[in-house]
Amino acid sequence: MANLVVSTFIGNGKMRLYLDDKVILTDSDAATVELEEEKEYVVHWFVNGDADTSYSITISSPKEAEFQLTRSIGKGGKDCGGIRF
């Protein structure tokens, strides 16, 4: 079995990071989650905070899910996104 290794950071705001429909991280944190082999997953996130607040998400494992995002929240104070692997 593979492990999902992920870390998050948010400056001034709140973040929730999900694996499928389960919250695996909130705000600035790190986690390792065991994955089933030959299954497709979705990682998605919701961010709330002051405009121009920076946040980042790093997935370092497994190889097919490697991902790096650094972004600032827009004027609306919210952002979201996701990836599938």
HUDA-V401343 format. One record per backbone hydrogen bond with DSSP energy under -1.0 kcal/mol. NH is the residue of the N-H (numbers start at 1). CO is the residue of the C=O. E is the energy in kcal/mol with one decimal. If there is no record, write none. Layout:
nh/co/e
NH/CO/E
NH/CO/E
This chain:
nh/co/e
4/33/-3.5
5/61/-2.3
6/31/-2.5
7/58/-2.4
8/29/-2.9
9/56/-2.1
11/54/-2.5
14/48/-3.3
16/46/-2.2
17/25/-2.7
18/44/-3.3
19/22/-2.6
20/42/-3.8
22/19/-2.1
24/17/-3.0
25/17/-1.6
27/15/-2.9
31/6/-2.7
33/4/-2.5
35/2/-3.2
43/83/-2.5
44/18/-1.6
45/81/-2.4
46/16/-1.9
47/79/-3.0
48/14/-2.6
49/77/-2.3
50/12/-1.3
52/73/-3.1
53/50/-1.9
55/71/-2.7
56/9/-2.7
57/69/-2.3
58/7/-2.7
59/67/-2.9
60/5/-2.2
65/62/-1.9
66/63/-1.3
67/59/-2.2
69/57/-2.5
71/55/-2.5
73/53/-2.7
77/74/-1.9
79/47/-2.0
81/45/-1.5
83/43/-2.8
85/41/-2.3
